[in-house]
Amino acid sequence: MNQYINQMLEIKKLHKSYPIGKESLHVLKGIDLSVQAGELVAIMGSSGSGKSTLLNIIGMLDEADEGEYILDDVPIKNLNEKKAALYRNKFLGFIFQSFNLITYKNALENVSLPLYYQGMGRKERQEKAMFHLGKVGLTDWAKHLPNELSGGQKQRVAIARALAAQPKLLLADEPTGALDTTTSYEIMDFIQELNDEGKTILIVTHEEDIANMCKRIVRLKDGVIMEDEFVNQVRASQYV
Amino acid sequence: MFDLDLWREIFQSISKNKLRSLLSGFTVSFAILLFTLLFGIANGLENTFNSFFKDDAQNSIFIRPGKTTKPYKGFKTGRDIQFKNEDYDYLKENFGDKVQYITSRVYKNLTASYKNEKSSYSIRAVHPDHQYLEKTLVYDGRYISAKDLQESSKVVVIGKLVEEDLFTKTLALGKYINLGGIQYKVVGVYRDDGGDNEERMIYMPITTAQKIYGNNDYVDQINLTYNPAMDYDEALSFSTLLTKKLKDRFDISPKDQRAVRVRNMAEASKNVNLMTIVISGVVLFIGFGTLMAGVVGIANIMIFVVKERTKELGVRKALGASPRSIVMLIMLETILITSLAGYLGLLVGMGTLELIGDSLKYYFITDPSVSTNLIIGATVSLVLAGAIAGYIPAKRAARIKPIVALRDE
């Protein structure tokens, strides 16, 4: 890895517990993780390992009890809702397992939504959204509603939407979980291309083949990092 | 601040979720519609009640002479009691402070004619105060004046329907009509809310009638209104006093119920007022209930709407929507829908009242209508209730962690 690229993500001694009745469930037990710009990291673990909690904290959808979290040199702490919304919009792009497109908005409108929340003008918004739709190869589908698209197309719209705000970090929560193998590899191919262009991407997955398409695998178990290794990336293009 | 993009979002959300929008709109429309109809009909009932008593002043006392039914002070049973001008003067002199308006009446039935038109009418010969007692509304010319009485002028004030009967081609004012062979000048034309019969009367100065039709000073009836400052009990004791004094004056047995009849409207109008209050109370209660039902309905729908949109709101939050923009989105949509729907309900309600209003006369409902202010007030409160009902779940939705909203499947 190129050590001169700046630090994208720095996590130190992160703890998080959830109250369950009178007891408290210690989910993350001191996570240390740093990710450089341009990395493609898979976070693996069985359910209950804390991988989703970690992603939520990185995505500012949840706050840690203890520990430090620095994102692109900005310490993330004591966030109020408004600030969290602003940071999410500025720093982060989300890709979900179930796509989470807004059903009554067409592909173009879905992609331009984060730009709307950036306060961008309508015309500029549409131009930008169109550009990103073009990047995922869906220019012709711009006016279609999500239910007129296939699963792979939906996920590509979701990726275009995540890219539209030009985030520093892409967070993908089981991006291929709802897709068949062929389509999963298509999406992974696309994610790898984005990474080649320099995007930093974090993928939560429990599929080994998907994890092996990343450059680094972080394995979580019972709230601690068991293993953190750099791997030889399997290119998805060979399967497509 | 007008945010075109925000409104675009709202319009899209409304038009793409028609069922949801229709549902919330329908609740509000229906509540306002019911409210309007209910209030309209209740007002109609009240109007009917009032119209029964609108004819005469509510503080009227009517005094009519009759026949004695008991012997007294050497007089036999069956004696006719006859009022005269001096009795009118007596009442006016002795009870002046308690009397507001007072008039005598002499009744006649005469045939009136103008050119070829001819018809028979009731004539009331009266004092000028009669106008206030009977609530006669002179809209053309003037009423009988004190000067007319002094000079026993041959003038008449005729009802609207008399004018319509006799004066087919011209206005009556200033023309002369023939009453039993004598020419009278029409000096006024009037309306009366008491109905058609009241508008088919002819009024003339009492002195004129006494001079021409009998050459005496007889009076058929004396009407007066008591001082409105008197309360109900005072009014009743006043009419009891009048009865007693008149019986003394005509040597009538205190136990004779027929010889002089004094009818006090205070009793009747007290009952009517009570009835009106009861009706208003019932209407207010039902109207308030309808409105509350509407509020509960819209509140329920708002909770449902927010629940249904939880996922969408979670996506919006993940994409950088601030909590405030989420709340605004929901609230403005609610306010827009409820305002439009409320307005629609208001229009339909008022239109219905207008359309069926006249056909309800048979059911004792006259001119059912509602004040616009009341209905707008009801609509505004429903819109506000919807906004508040929407605010709480919207606020909660805005606080919900996006990840929870997104996992919710």
Interface residues (C-beta under 8 A of the other chain):
Chain A: S52 N56 G59 L61 D62 E81 K82 A85 L86 R88 N89 K90 F94 F96 S98 N100 L101 I102 T103 Y104 K105 E109 L113 P114 Y116 Y117 Q118 R122 R161 A165
Chain B: L4 D5 R8 E9 Q12 S13 K16 N17 K311 E312 G314 V315 R316 K317 A318 L319 G320 A321 S322 P323 R324 S325 A398 R399 K401 P402 I403 L406 E409
